[in-house]
């Protein structure tokens, strides 16, 4: 986890269970419904075997698996080899950060609806101070073993399953940001949910669930309720791991966390066991974050929860967003410190006024987003401010979904996204603009 602070129901499709039946069963297993095909128990020994490999890699490469170091690439190569052998289509995505080359590993399981993608991911890099076995070998290993379990079961989910291991999280969530920002808006819209797993085996563990998306949160909380383990809403790492980049792009996110440097309270120790007044992970970002820094029970429970979420959510098609989408995907250059430019969509065939919660999707690629002033212009040219310029906002790109009360405006007509760069030296363009009525 980085110290930097840098989004249903329908008929359920059949899932194959070939290979899970005993010797007396027919050689070809009959497909089972999602209700019959419960998620498997993820063997914690398998997850720990991956952690042992990450430890060995770190030990052989200067004691860490950090961005730009050979231990990171060796960790990626280890995971990639496992996934390739299991039948995944893997992609290594390259980027640059802090003068070093970084890498993301993306693994797609064949089949499922390509327009309804469920992702699960974890950052694979460690901090430079140690091997990073809990942070975040634990999440990486849990996601990896779940992906391998999908292969062993020859799962046939309704959704398309995609797994990811991010680079350079520890230096500012760089790898996942590069992935999200490099996706065309149409591809981003196909991702119905992203689940993030960062530190799932803390030695003095808590059981924390992200509360960003209600459906994803409920799926994970329901698993723990089913095994009698109480949960709390995750707050310590909110915005400090890779899910933040997906959330900022309007993608539903969820995830699990067992705690980092914050101290466990007496109430939490009474609820979960462990030691009150001590950090959830005393070796957070330290050289002692080794294979000895893992609680096996927490690792086991959270790995099983990952599988539960993938099996459950993967079997449920996502209901399309309510309303109609009007979109312009033509690029519009934004002049540096120049006149405002616009991207337009024409809304026709509607009656009455626009909604009180009009969704305005904005995708702007820009090297310094703080330079930008963004407005929505209604057909009568009324302006609704979406974003002001801010000198302290040094991040790149604006990939947001804004909500505007446009109930006083006639729905039909030409709507415009107006963008102006009000400071010098940085450049960009409008990638796409959409309205959802």
TORMARSE-421453 format. One record per residue: x, y, z of N, C-alpha, C in turn; residue in three letters. Coordinates in steps of 0.05 Angstrom, whole numbers, plus 32768, in hexadecimal, padded with zeros to 4 digits. Example, Ala and Ser with C-alpha at 12.3 -4.5 7.8 and 13.67 -1.06 7.14 Angstrom:
<sites>
81087F8E809C80F67FA6809C81087FBE809CALA 81017FD3808E81117FEB808F81028001809DSER 
</sites>
This chain:
<sites>
80117FE88000800080008000801180198000UNK 8009802C7FF0801980447FED801380588004UNK 80278067800C8023807D801F801880968011UNK 801980967FF6801080AE7FE87FF180AE7FE7UNK 7FE680C67FE67FC980C87FE27FC480D17FC5UNK 7FCC80CA7FB57FCE80D67F997FB880E87F91UNK 7E9E80247F477E90802E7F497E9B801C7F3DUNK 7DB97F877F417DC67F797F2A7DBC7F5B7F29UNK 7DB07F617F227DA67F467F207D9C7F407F05UNK 7D9E7F277EFB7D947F1E7EE17D987F007EE1UNK 7D917EF37ECB7D947ED67EC87DB17ECF7ECCUNK 7DB67EB97EDA7DD27EB17EE07DDA7E9C7ECCUNK 7DF17EA07EBF7DFB7E8E7EAB7E087E757EB8UNK 7E0B7E607EA97E167E477EB37E347E4A7EB6UNK 7E407E3D7ECA7E5C7E3C7ECF7E667E207ECDUNK 7E7C7E1B7EBF7E857E007EBC7E957DF77ED5UNK 7E927DDD7EDC7EA07DD37EF37EB27DBB7EEBUNK 7EBB7DBB7ED27ECB7DA57EC97EE47DA37EDAUNK 7EEC7D8B7EE27F047D867EF17EFF7D867F0FUNK 7EE77D8D7F187EE27D8D7F357ED57D747F3FUNK 7ECC7D627F2D7EBE7D4A7F357ED27D337F3AUNK 7ECA7D207F497EDB7D0A7F507EDE7CF67F39UNK 7EED7CE17F3D7EF37CCE7F287EDA7CBF7F1EUNK 7EC67CBC7F307EAE7CAD7F287E9B7CBD7F17UNK 7EA17CD77F157E8F7CE97F067E947CE67EE8UNK 7E817CEE7ED77E857CEE7EBB7E9E7CFF7EB3UNK 7EAA7CF87E9D7EC27D077E957EBC7D247E8EUNK 7EA47D2A7E867E9C7D467E817E887D4F7E95UNK 7E8F7D627EA57E7D7D6B7EBA7E677D7D7EAEUNK 7E4F7D7A7EB87E397D8B7EAF7E3C7DA77EBAUNK 7E357DBB7EAA7E377DD77EB57E267DDA7ECDUNK 7E2F7DEB7EDF7E207DF07EF87E187E0E7EF8UNK 7E037E147F057DFB7E307F087E0D7E3D7F1DUNK 7E0C7E587F1D7E1C7E677F307E157E5F7F4DUNK 7DFB7E5A7F527DF37E537F6D7E007E397F75UNK 7E047E267F627E107E0D7F687E2E7E0F7F6BUNK 7E3A7E207F5B7E577E227F597E617E367F6DUNK 7E637E2F7F867E6D7E407F9B7E8B7E457F96UNK 7E957E5B7FA07EB17E607F9E7EC17E4B7FADUNK 7ED87E437FA37EE87E2F7FB17EF67E3B7FC9UNK 7EFD7E2A7FDB7F0F7E327FF17F2B7E357FE5UNK 7F377E4C7FE97F517E517FDE7F667E467FF2UNK 7F767E327FEA7F897E277FFE7F9E7E3C8006UNK 7F9E7E4180207FB17E56802A7FCE7E4D8025UNK 7FD27E3380247FEE7E29801F7FF77E328003UNK 7FE47E327FF07FEB7E3C7FD57FF27E597FD5UNK 7FE27E697FE47FE77E857FE580037E8A7FF2UNK 80087E7C800880227E7F801680397E768004UNK 80357E637FF2804A7E5A7FE080527E717FCEUNK 803E7E817FC580457E987FB480557EAD7FC5UNK 804D7EB07FDE805C7EC37FEF80797EBA7FF4UNK 807D7EA07FF680987E957FF980A87E9C7FE0UNK 809B7E9A7FC880A97EA17FB080B07EBF7FAFUNK 809E7ED07FB780A37EED7FB880BA7EF37FCBUNK 80BA7EE57FE280D07EE97FF580EB7EE17FE9UNK 80EB7ECA7FDC81047EC17FCF810E7ED47FBAUNK 80FB7EDF7FAB81027EF27F96810E7F0B7FA2UNK 81027F157FB8810C7F2D7FC581287F277FD0UNK 812B7F107FDD81457F0A7FE9815B7F087FD5UNK 81547F007FBC81687EFD7FA7816D7F177F98UNK 815D7F2C7F9F815F7F457F90815F7F5E7FA2UNK 81727F5E7FB481767F757FC581637F797FDBUNK 81527F657FE181407F667FF881267F737FF4UNK 811F7F7A7FDA81057F867FD580FB7F7E7FB9UNK 80E27F877FB480D67F827F9A80CA7F9D7F90UNK 80D97FB27F9380CF7FCD7F8E80CF7FD47F71UNK 80C07FE97F6B80BF7FF47F4F80DB7FFA7F46UNK 80E17FF27F2D80FA7FF87F2181117FE67F2AUNK 810B7FD37F3C81207FC07F46811B7FA57F39UNK 81307F957F37812D7F7A7F2A811A7F687F38UNK 81177F6C7F5381047F5B7F6180E77F5E7F59UNK 80E07F777F5080C57F7B7F4780C07F6B7F2DUNK 80D27F6E7F1980CD7F607F0080CE7F427F04UNK 80DF7F387F1680DF7F1B7F1B80C57F127F28UNK 80B97F237F39809F7F1C7F4480897F1B7F2EUNK 808A7F2E7F1C80777F2F7F06807A7F167EF4UNK 80937F0F7EEE80987EF87EDD808E7EDE7EEAUNK 80917EDC7F0580877EC57F1380697EC27F10UNK 805A7ED87F15803D7ED87F1380347ED27EF6UNK 80427EDF7EE3803A7EDC7EC7803D7EBF7EBEUNK 80537EB17EC680577E967EBF80407E847EC9UNK 80387E897EE280227E797EED80087E7D7EDDUNK 80037E967ED67FEA7E9D7EC87FEA7E937EABUNK 80017E957E9E80037E8B7E837FFE7E6D7E83UNK 80097E5E7E9680067E417E977FE97E3A7E9DUNK 7FDA7E4C7EAA7FBE7E477EB27FAA7E4E7E9CUNK 7FB47E597E857FA27E5F7E6F7F987E7B7E6DUNK 7FA57E8D7E7C7F9E7EAA7E7A7FAC7EB77E62UNK 7F9F7ECC7E587FAC7EDE7E457FB97EF47E55UNK 7FD37EF57E567FE17F097E677FED7F1F7E56UNK 7FED7F377E627FF97F4E7E55800A7F5C7E69UNK 80227F637E6180347F737E7280337F907E67UNK 802A7FA27E7780277FBE7E6F803E7FCE7E7BUNK 804C7FDD7E6A80647FEC7E73805E80097E77UNK 806B80157E8B806880327E8F8082803C7E9CUNK 808580567E9F809D80617EAC809580727EC4UNK 80A580707ED980A180807EF180BB80837F00UNK 80C1809B7F0980D980A17F1880F280987F0AUNK 80F2809B7EEF810A80937EE0810E80767EDBUNK 80FA80657EE480FC80487EE180E5803D7ED1UNK 80E980277EC480D380197EB680C380097ECAUNK 80A9800B7EC880977FFC7ED980857FEA7EC7UNK 80787FD67ED580687FC37EC6804F7FBC7ED6UNK 80397FBA7EC780207FAE7ED1801D7F937EC3UNK 80117F807ED2800A7F667EC67FEC7F637EC6UNK 7FE17F5F7EAE7FC47F5C7EAB7FBF7F3F7EA1UNK 7FAB7F327EAD7FA57F167EA57F877F147EA0UNK 7F7F7F0C7E887F637F097E807F5C7EEC7E7EUNK 7F467EE47E8B7F3C7EC97E897F297EC77E71UNK 7F2C7EB37E607F1C7EB17E487EFE7EB07E4EUNK 7EEF7EBD7E3D7ED27EBC7E3F7EC67ED27E50UNK 7EAC7ED07E557E9E7EE57E647E977EFC7E51UNK 7E857F0D7E5A7E7C7F237E4A7E927F387E48UNK 7E9D7F3E7E317EB27F517E2E7EA97F6E7E34UNK 7E8F7F727E357E857F8D7E3C7E7E7F8F7E59UNK 7E847F7B7E697E7E7F7B7E867E957F6D7E94UNK 7EA97F7D7E9C7EC27F737EA57EC47F777EC4UNK 7ECA7F617ED27ED07F627EEE7EEE7F5F7EF2UNK 7EFA7F737F007F177F727F057F1D7F6E7F22UNK 7F327F5F7F287F3D7F5D7F437F5B7F627F40UNK 7F667F727F527F827F797F507F907F7E7F6AUNK 7FAA7F807F697FBB7F867F807FD67F917F76UNK 7FE27FA27F867FFC7FAB7F7D80127F977F85UNK 80247F937F7280387F7E7F7480527F887F7FUNK 80567FA27F7E80707FAD7F8780717FB07FA5UNK 80897FAE7FB0808E7FB47FCD80997FD07FD0UNK 80997FD97FE880A97FF17FEE80C77FEA7FECUNK 80D87FFD7FE980F57FF77FE581027FEE7FFFUNK 80F37FF0801580FF7FEA802F80FE7FCC8037UNK 80EF7FBC802780ED7FA0802F80E07F8F8019UNK 80DC7F76801E80D17F64800A80B37F678005UNK 80A57F74801780897F7A801280777F618011UNK 807A7F508024806B7F378023804D7F3B802BUNK 80487F4B803F802C7F52804580247F698032UNK 80357F7D802F802F7F94801E80417F948005UNK 80387F887FEF801E7F7C7FEC80217F617FDEUNK 80347F517FE880357F367FDE801B7F277FE5UNK 800F7F2E7FFD7FF77F2080067FE07F247FF2UNK 7FDA7F3D7FEB7FC47F417FD87FCB7F367FBCUNK 7FE47F397FB47FEC7F2E7F9A7FE97F107F99UNK 7FF17F027FAF7FEF7EE57FB07FD27EDC7FB1UNK 7FC27EEA7FC17FA67EE37FC37F977EE57FA8UNK 7F9D7EFB7F997F917EFE7F7F7F9B7EE97F6BUNK 7FB67EE47F6C7FC17ED07F5B7FB57EB57F5FUNK 7FB37EAC7F787FA87E917F7E7F8A7E907F76UNK 7F7C7EA67F797F607EA67F707F5E7EA37F52UNK 7F707EB17F447F707EAE7F267F777E927F1EUNK 7F897E857F2D7F907E697F267F797E577F2DUNK 7F697E5D7F427F527E4D7F497F3C7E4F7F33UNK 7F3A7E677F277F277E6A7F107F2F7E577EFAUNK 7F497E557EF57F527E427EE07F4D7E257EE8UNK 7F537E1E7F017F4F7E027F097F327DFA7F06UNK 7F207E0D7F0C7F037E077F0A7EF87E0A7EEEUNK 7F0A7E157EDC7F017E1B7EC07EE67E2B7EC2UNK 7EE77E407ED27ECF7E507ED77EC67E5D7EBDUNK 7EAB7E5E7EB97E9F7E6B7EA37E8C7E817EADUNK 7E987E987EB67E877EAD7EC27E777EBC7EADUNK 7E637ECB7EB77E547EDD7EA57E657EF57E9EUNK 7E727F007EB27E847F177EAC7E9F7F0C7EA2UNK 7EAD7F1E7E947EC97F197E8C7EDA7F1F7EA4UNK 7EEC7F0C7EAB7EFD7F0F7EC37F197F197EBAUNK 7F227F2E7EC87F3D7F397EC37F4B7F3D7EDEUNK 7F637F337EE07F737F367EF87F8B7F477EF2UNK 7F947F567F067FAA7F697F017FBD7F6B7F19UNK 7FD67F6F7F127FEB7F747F277FF97F8D7F1FUNK 7FF87FA17F3180017FBC7F2A801E7FC17F32UNK 802C7FD07F2280467FDA7F2980467FF67F35UNK 805B7FFD7F43806080197F4C804980247F5DUNK 803A80137F6B8026801D7F7E8033802D7F94UNK 804A80237F9E8057802F7FB58063804A7FAFUNK 806580527F96806F806C7F908059807F7F85UNK 804080787F8B802A808A7F848015807F7F72UNK 800F80657F757FF980587F667FFD805B7F48UNK 8016805A7F3F801D80617F238013804C7F0FUNK 801880337F148011801E7F017FF3801D7EFBUNK 7FE3801D7F107FC6801B7F0C7FBB80357EFFUNK 7FC7804C7F057FBF80647EF87FC580637EDAUNK 7FDC80597ED47FE380567EB77FD080447EA9UNK 7FC8802E7EB67FB5801C7EA97F9A80297EA4UNK 7F8F80367EB97F7580427EB67F7580597EA2UNK 7F8A80697EA37F8B80807E917F9080787E74UNK 7F9C80617E707FA280587E547F8A804A7E47UNK 7F7680437E577F5E80377E4C7F4D804B7E3EUNK 7F4480467E257F3080577E197F1780577E2AUNK 7F07806D7E287EF080707E397EDC80597E35UNK 7EDA804E7E1D7EC980387E187ED1801F7E27UNK 7EEB801B7E297EF580037E377EF280067E56UNK 7EF6801F7E5F7EF180247E7C7ED4801E7E84UNK 7EC280267E717EA680227E787E9E80057E79UNK 7EAE7FF37E6E7EA87FD77E6F7EAF7FCA7E8AUNK 7EBF7FD87E9A7EC77FCD7EB47EB17FD27EC9UNK 7EA37FBD7ED07E8C7FC17EE27E947FC17EFFUNK 7EAD7FB97F057EB67FBA7F217ED37FB37F23UNK 7EE17FC07F357EFD7FBA7F3B7F007FB57F59UNK 7F0B7F9E7F5F7F107F957F7B7F2E7F977F81UNK 7F367FA47F967F527FA97F9D7F597F9B7FB7UNK 7F707F8E7FB77F797F7E7FCF7F957F867FD6UNK 7F987F967FEA7FB17FA27FF27FB57F9C8010UNK 7FC77F8980177FCD7F8180327FB67F71803EUNK 7FB67F5780397FA07F4680437FAA7F318057UNK 7FC37F3580617FCD7F2180757FDB7F2E808CUNK 7FD37F4680947FE17F5480AA7FE37F4380C3UNK 7FFA7F4580D17FFE7F3380E77FED7F388100UNK 7FE27F5081027FD07F5781187FB67F61810BUNK 7FA87F4F80FD7F967F5880E87F7B7F6480F1UNK 7F717F7580E07F557F7D80E17F487F7480C7UNK 7F2E7F7680C67F1F7F6E80AE7F0F7F8580A4UNK 7F1B7F9380917F117FAC80867F077FA8806AUNK 7EF07FB480647EE37FB380497EE07FCF803EUNK 7EE77FD380257EE37FED80187EC57FF28016UNK 7EBD800B801A7EA0801280187E9A80238000UNK 7EAA80227FEB7EA780347FD47E8E802E7FC3UNK 7E8980147FBE7E72800C7FAE7E617FF97FBEUNK 7E477FFE7FC17E367FEE7FD37E357FD07FCBUNK 7E337FCA7FB17E317FAE7FA87E4A7F9F7FAEUNK 7E617FAB7FA87E7B7F9D7FAD7E807F9B7FCBUNK 7E797FB07FDA7E7C7FAE7FF77E6B7F988003UNK 7E527F967FFA7E407F8280057E4A7F667FFFUNK 7E557F617FE87E5E7F477FE07E757F3E7FF3UNK 7E877F507FF97E9D7F49800B7E957F478028UNK 7E847F5980317E7A7F58804C7E697F3F8051UNK 7E5A7F37803D7E497F1F80407E5B7F068044UNK 7E717F0580367E837EEE803A7E8C7EEC8057UNK 7E967F0280627EA07F02807D7E8A7EFD8091UNK 7E727F08808C7E5C7F02809E7E557EE4809EUNK 7E597ED880877E537EBB80847E667EA98094UNK 7E7E7EB380997E917EA480A97E947EAF80C6UNK 7E827EC280CC7E817ECC80E87E977EDF80EFUNK 7EA27EED80DC7EB77F0080E17EAC7F1C80DDUNK 7EAB7F2D80F17EA27F4880EE7EB57F5980DEUNK 7EAB7F6D80D07EBC7F7E80BF7EB87F9B80C7UNK 7ECA7FAC80BF7EC87FC980C17ECD7FD580A6UNK 7EC47FEE80A37ECA7FFD808A7EE78005808AUNK 7EF4800280747F10800980717F138027806FUNK 7F24803380807F29804F807F7F478056807EUNK 7F58804580897F75804C808B7F8180508070UNK 7F7A803F805D7F87804180427F76804C802DUNK 7F60805980347F4D806380207F5B8077800EUNK 7F5B80717FF47F6880837FE07F85807E7FDEUNK 7F91806B7FED7FAE80677FED7FB6804E7FDFUNK 7FA380417FD17FAA802A7FC17F9D802C7FA6UNK 7FA280177F957F9C80197F797F7F801D7F72UNK 7F6C80157F847F5080197F7E7F4980377F79UNK 7F5980497F857F5480667F827F53806E7F65UNK 7F6580637F547F65806B7F387F4D80617F29UNK 7F43804A7F317F2A80407F247F1280517F2EUNK 7F1180567F477EFB80667F527EFA80827F45UNK 7F11808E7F417F1280A97F357F0980A87F18UNK 7F0A80917F0C7F00808E7EF07EE380867EEFUNK 7ED680857F067EB9807F7F067EB380617F06UNK 7EC780507F0C7EC380337F0C7EBD802B7F29UNK 7EA9801A7F2D7EA380107F487EBA80007F54UNK 7EC180067F6D7ED87FF87F797ED07FED7F95UNK 7EDF7FD87F9C7EDC7FCC7FB67EF67FBF7FBEUNK 7EF77FB37FD57F107FA57FDD7F127F9F7FFAUNK 7F297F9380017F2E7F89801C7F497F938026UNK 7F4D7F9480407F657F9F804D7F667F958069UNK 7F7E7F8E80737F807F84808E7F907F9780A0UNK 7F967FAF80967FA37FC380A77FC07FC780A2UNK 7FCA7FDF80A67FE67FE680A27FF27FF180BCUNK 7FF9800A80BC8008801580D37FF6802080E9UNK 7FDC802180E57FCA802B80FA7FC880168110UNK 7FC2802081297FC1800E81407FA680028144UNK 7FA67FE9814C7F8D7FDA81527F827FE3816DUNK 7F687FEA816D7F5C7FF381867F547FDB8198UNK 7F4D7FE181B07F447FCC81C27F2B7FBE81B8UNK 7F197FCF81AE7F007FC381A37F057FB1818BUNK 7F187FB9817B7F1F7FA881647F2D7F8E816CUNK 7F3E7F9081817F4B7F78818B7F367F658197UNK 7F227F7081A57F0D7F5F81B07EFD7F52819AUNK 7EFA7F5F81847EEA7F55816E7EF97F41815DUNK 7F137F4681587F227F3781457F397F278151UNK 7F3F7F2B816A7F577F2081767F6F7F31816FUNK 7F867F2781767F9E7F3781727FA47F498189UNK 7FB57F5D81857FC07F6D819A7FB77F8A8197UNK 7FA97F9481AB7FA17FB081AB7FB97FC281B0UNK 7FB87FDA81A57FCE7FED81AA7FE77FE78199UNK 7FE57FD581867FFB7FCF81747FF17FD28157UNK 80047FD881447FFB7FDB81297FEF7FC1811DUNK 7FDE7FC5810A7FD57FAD80FB7FEC7F9F80EEUNK 7FFF7FAF80E480177FA480D8802F7FB480E2UNK 803D7FA980F580547FB88101806B7FBA80EDUNK 806B7FA980D880817FA980C480797FB880ABUNK 80647FC880AC805B7FD6809580727FE8808AUNK 807A7FE38070808F7FF1806280AA7FEF8071UNK 80AE7FD7807C80C87FD2808A80D47FB9807FUNK 80EE7FB5808680FC7F9D807C80F17F838088UNK 80E27F85809E80D77F6D80AB80BD7F64809FUNK 80B57F718089809C7F67807B80A47F4F806AUNK 80A87F39807880B17F1F806C809A7F0B806EUNK 80A07EF28067808C7EDD806A80857ED88087UNK 80957EE2809A808E7EE080B6807A7EF580BFUNK 80737F0780AD80627F1E80B380467F1980A9UNK 803C7F0180A980227EFA809E80117EEB80B3UNK 7FF87EF280B57FE57EE280C57FD77ECF80B3UNK 7FDB7EB580B77FD07EA180A47FB27EA280A3UNK 7FA57EA680BA7F887EA680BB7F7D7EBD80ABUNK 7F887ED580AE7F7F7EEC809E7F847EE78081UNK 7F9B7EDC807A7FA17ED7805E7F8E7EC38052UNK 7F877EAE80617F757E9A80587F597EA58054UNK 7F4F7EB480677F347EBF80667F317ED3804EUNK 7F457EE4804C7F437EF880377F467EEC801BUNK 7F577ED880187F5A7ECA7FFE7F407EBD7FF6UNK 7F337EB0800A7F197EA480047F047EB97FFDUNK 7F067ED1800A7EF37EE780047EF77EF17FE7UNK 7F117EF27FDE7F167EFA7FC27F087EE77FAFUNK 7F0B7ECD7FB47EFE7EB97FA27EE07EBC7FA3UNK 7ED57EC07FBB7EB87EC37FBE7EAF7EDA7FADUNK 7EBD7EF17FAE7EB57F087F9F7EB77F037F81UNK 7ECC7EF67F787ECF7EF17F5B7EBA7EDE7F51UNK 7EB47EC97F607EA07EB67F587E847EC37F59UNK 7E7E7ED27F6E7E637EDD7F717E5E7EF47F5DUNK 7E707F077F5C7E6C7F1E7F4A7E707F167F2DUNK 7E827F037F287E867EFA7F0C7E6E7EED7F00UNK 7E5D7EE27F117E457ED47F077E2D7EE67F03UNK 7E2F7EFF7F0B7E187F127F0A7E1D7F277EF5UNK 7E0D7F267EDF7E107F3B7ECB7E097F567ED7UNK 7E177F6B7ECF7E127F867ED97DFB7F937ECAUNK 7DE87F9E7ED97DD37FAD7ECC7DDE7FC67EC0UNK 7DD87FCC7EA77DE37FE47E9B7DD97FFD7EAAUNK 7DE880137EA97DDF802B7EB77DC480347EADUNK 7DB4803F7EBF7D9A804A7EB87D9E80617EA5UNK 7D8C80647E927D8C807B7E807D9C80767E67UNK 7D9B808A7E557DA980897E3B7DC280997E3DUNK 7DD680907E2E7DF0809D7E2D7DF480AB7E13UNK 7DFC80C47E147E0380D47DFC7E2080DB7DFFUNK 7E3080D47DEB7E4D80D67DEE7E5B80E17DD5UNK 7E7080F17DDA7E8180FA7DC47E9D80F07DCBUNK 7EA880DF7DB97EC380D47DBF7ED980E17DADUNK 7ED180F67D9E7EE581047D8E7EF881147D9FUNK 7F1281127D9A7F2681217DA87F24813F7DA2UNK 7F2781507DB67F27816D7DB37F4081787DC1UNK 7F5381837DB27F6B818E7DBF7F6481A67DD0UNK 7F7281A87DE77F6F81BE7DFA7F8881D07DF8UNK 7F8681E87DED7F9E81F97DEA7FA982017E05UNK 7FC482017E077FD182097E207FCC82277E25UNK 7FC0822D7E3C7FBB82487E457FAD82587E2EUNK 7F97824B7E247F8A82577E0D7F6C82587E10UNK 7F5E825A7DFA7F41825D7DFA7F3482437E01UNK 7F1C82457E0B7F0C822D7E127F04821D7DF9UNK 7F0382037DFC7EFA81F27DE77EE281E27DF0UNK 7ED381D67DDE7EBB81C77DE67EBA81AC7DD7UNK 7EAC819A7DE47EA481817DD87E85817F7DDCUNK 7E7781777DC77E5A81797DC87E4C815E7DC4UNK 7E35815B7DD07E2381457DCB7E0781507DC6UNK 7DF981447DB47DDD814C7DAE7DCA81387DB9UNK 7DB881427DCA7DA481317DD77D8981357DC8UNK 7D7E81207DBF7D6481217DB07D51810C7DBAUNK 7D3781107DB47D2380FC7DBA7D1A80FA7DD6UNK 7D22810D7DE77D1A810C7E037D0381207E08UNK 7CF4811C7E1D7CDF812F7E247CE6813D7E3EUNK 7CDE81557E417CE281637E5A7CFE816C7E5FUNK 7D05816E7E787D1E81797E807D3381637E86UNK 7D4C816C7E897D61815A7E907D5E81517EADUNK 7D6B813C7EB67D6781327ED17D7581437EE6UNK 7D6D813F7EFE7D7A814E7F157D9481427F1CUNK 7D9A812A7F127DB4811D7F177DC081157EFCUNK 7DC481287EEB7DD081237ED07DED811B7ED4UNK 7DF581047EC97E1080FB7ECC7E2181047EB4UNK 7E3781117EBB7E48811D7EA67E63810F7EA8UNK 7E6980FE7E947E8280F07E937E9781007E84UNK 7EAE81047E917EC381157E867EDD81047E85UNK 7EE981037E6D7F0380F67E6A7F16810A7E5CUNK 7F2781167E6B7F3A812A7E607F5681207E66UNK 7F67811E7E527F8381177E567F9281317E57UNK 7FA081367E6C7FAE81507E707FC5814C7E83UNK 7FDC815A7E7F7FF381567E8F7FF381657EAAUNK 7FDF81777EAD7FDD81857EC77FBF818D7ECAUNK 7FB0817D7ED77F9381817ED87F8B819A7EE7UNK 7F9D81A47EF87F9781BC7F077F9481D57EF6UNK 7F9E81D47EDD7F9B81EB7ECB7F7F81ED7EBFUNK 7F6E81D97EC37F5581D87EB37F3D81E27EC2UNK 7F2C81F17EB47F1181F97EBC7EFE81EA7EAAUNK 7EEA81DD7EB67ED881CC7EA67EBB81D47EADUNK 7EAB81D87E987E8F81DE7E9B7E7E81CC7E89UNK 7E6681C77E927E5181BB7E817E3F81D27E78UNK 7E3B81D47E5D7E2981E87E527E0F81DB7E49UNK 7DF981E47E537DDE81DA7E4B7DD781E57E2FUNK 7DC281DA7E237DBA81E57E097DB582027E08UNK 7DAC820F7E1E7DA7822C7E1E7DC0823B7E26UNK 7DD7822D7E277DF182387E2E7DF5823E7E4BUNK 7DE382357E5C7DE882377E797E0082267E81UNK 7E1182307E927E2982237E997E2882167EB5UNK 7E3181FE7EB77E3381F07ED17E5081E87ED6UNK 7E5C81F47EEA7E7881F07EEF7E7D81D47EFAUNK 7E8E81C57EED7E9681AB7EF67EB081AB7F05UNK 7EC381BB7EFC7EDD81BC7F097EEA81D77F06UNK 7EF581E17F1C7F0581FA7F1C7F2281F37F18UNK 7F3282077F0F7F4F82047F0F7F5A82057F2BUNK 7F7081F77F2F7F7D81F77F497F9A81F27F46UNK 7FAA82057F4E7FC782047F4B7FD481EC7F59UNK 7FC781E37F6F7FD281CD7F7E7FCA81B27F74UNK 7FB981B17F5F7FB081977F557FC2818F7F3EUNK 7FD881817F457FED817C7F327FEB81617F24UNK 7FD581527F2A7FD281387F1D7FCC813B7EFFUNK 7FCF81257EF07FC881267ED47FAB811C7ED0UNK 7F9F81257EBA7F85811A7EB07F6D81217EC2UNK 7F5681237EB67F3D81267EC47F2B81107EB9UNK 7F2780FB7EC87F1680E57EC17F0180E27ED7UNK 7EEB80EF7ED47ED780F27EE97EBB80EF7EDEUNK 7EA880E77EF07E8C80E97EEA7E7F80FD7EFDUNK 7E7681137EF47E6A81287F047E4B81257F03UNK 7E3E812F7F187E21812F7F197E17814B7F1AUNK 7E0581537F087DFB816E7F057DDD816E7F08UNK 7DD381817F187DB681857F197DAE81977F01UNK 7DA5818A7EEB7D9E81987ED37D8081987ECEUNK 7D7181957EE47D5481927EE17D4681AB7ED6UNK 7D5381C27ED67D4781DA7ECB7D4C81DD7EADUNK 7D5B81CA7EA27D6381CC7E867D5381B97E74UNK 7D4C81C27E5C7D3F81B07E497D53819B7E41UNK 7D4A81827E407D5C816B7E3B7D67816C7E1FUNK 7D5581707E0B7D5E816F7DEF7D6E81877DE8UNK 7D8281837DD77D9381997DCD7DB081917DCEUNK 7DC181A57DC97DDE81A17DC87DEA81A87DE3UNK 7DF681947DF07E0481987E097E2281987E03UNK 7E3081A87E127E4D81AB7E0D7E5D81A87E26UNK 7E74819C7E237E89819C7E387E9D81B27E30UNK 7EA081C67E417EB281DC7E3B7ECB81DA7E4EUNK 7EE281DB7E427EFB81D87E517F0E81EE7E49UNK 7F1A81FA7E5E7F2E820E7E587F47820A7E6AUNK 7F5E820C7E5D7F78820A7E6B7F8082277E73UNK 7F82822D7E8D7F8682487E967FA2824E7EA0UNK 7FB5823C7E9B7FD182407EA37FE382347E8EUNK 7FFC823C7E8F800F82347E7A801C82197E7FUNK 8028820F7E69803C81F97E68803181DD7E66UNK 801881D87E6B800E81BC7E6A7FF881BA7E54UNK 7FF681A27E497FE4819E7E327FD381867E35UNK 7FBE81847E247FAD816D7E267F96816E7E12UNK 7F83815C7E157F6C815C7E027F54814F7E10UNK 7F3C81557E067F2481487E0E7F23812D7E00UNK 7F2381177E0F7F2280FC7E037F0680F47DFDUNK 7EF380F97E117ED780F37E0C7EC681027E20UNK 7EAD81047E197E9981137E2A7E7E81047E26UNK 7E7180FE7E3D7E5780F07E3A7E4480FA7E4FUNK 7E2A80F87E487E1480FE7E5A7E0380E57E5DUNK 7DFB80E07E767DE980C97E7A7DCF80D47E86UNK 7DB980D17E777D9F80DB7E7F7D8F80C47E8CUNK 
</sites>
